[in-house]
Amino acid sequence: MSDYKSMFEQAVRTLAAIDRALEIGDDGCGDPEQTLHAIYNLKASPISEEAMDILRAENEKLKAEIAKLRKSMLEICEWTERYTSPGHPITTVAKRALET
């Protein structure tokens, strides 16, 4: 019988820890429906605002990097058109990269 009691106590502690992790309070598993509802909501929830802010910041960094690379490619095109023969492979590749 003590094995069942031990298993039950461990299950209660585990479910209470899950409730704390879900930030619904440690109610000693008095309301399993509340726990299941919180899990459902967590799974169904969109990405957090904090994560979106991080993604937006990274997106802005990437946009800035792309702008720098585009500027560099334009400078390469101008330079190779000025100082090499028409249709030089570097100019061709640079222009192709700018099209995308």
N, C-alpha and C positions, 0 to 999 in steps of 0.2 A: 504494500500500500504506500510506503514511503517513496517508492519510485514514481508513482503517479503524482503524489503531492509535489515532489521535486520537479517533475516535468511541468506541472501546472504552474508552479511558481516561476519557473524559467520562462514559460510562455507569456505569463503576465508581465514579467520584466522586459521581455523582448518587445511585446506590443506597446508597452509604455515608452520604450526607447524610440520605437517607430513614430509614435504620436509626437514625441519631443522633436524628432527630426522633421516631421511634417509641420511643426510649429502650431499644433492644435492643443498643446498642453499635455501634461502627464496625468491623465485621469485614471490611471490604474486599469485601463481597458474596460471602463464601465460602459463605453459606447462604441462597439466595433463598427457600427454603421458609419459613425463619424470618421473613423480611421479609413474605411473603405472609400467613403465619399471624398476625403482629402487626397487619397491616392488617385482616384479617378480624375479629380480636378487637376492634379499635378501632371498627369499623363496627357490631359487634353489642353493644357495651358500653352499659349504661344510663348515664344522666347521672351525672356525677362527684359525689362527696360535697361538694366545694367549691361546685359549682353549686347543689346541693340546699340547702346552708346559706344561700346567697345568696337563693334563692327562698323559703326558710322565713322569713328575716328580712324580706323584702319583704312576704310574706303577713301577718306579724304587724303590720307598719306599716299595711297596708291594713285589717286588722281593727280596729285602733285608730282609724283615720280613719273607718271606717264607724260605729263606736260613737259617735264625736263627732257625726257627721252625724245619726244616729238621735236622739241626745239633743237636738240643736238642732231637729229636726223635731217632736219631742214638745213642746218648749217653744213652738214656733210654734203648734201645735194648741191647747195650753192657753191661750195668750195670745189667739188669735183667737176661741176659744169663749167666753172671759171678756169680751172687749171688742167683739165684733162680733155681728151677727145670726146665728142658727143656720143652718148650711149655707153659710156664707160660702165663696166660691171658694178662698180661701187654705187654709182648714181642709180642704176637700175634696181639694185637690191634695196637701197635706201628708199626710193620712191614706192616700191612695192610694200615695204614695211609701213609706210605712211598711209597707204590705202586701207589698211585693216583697222 
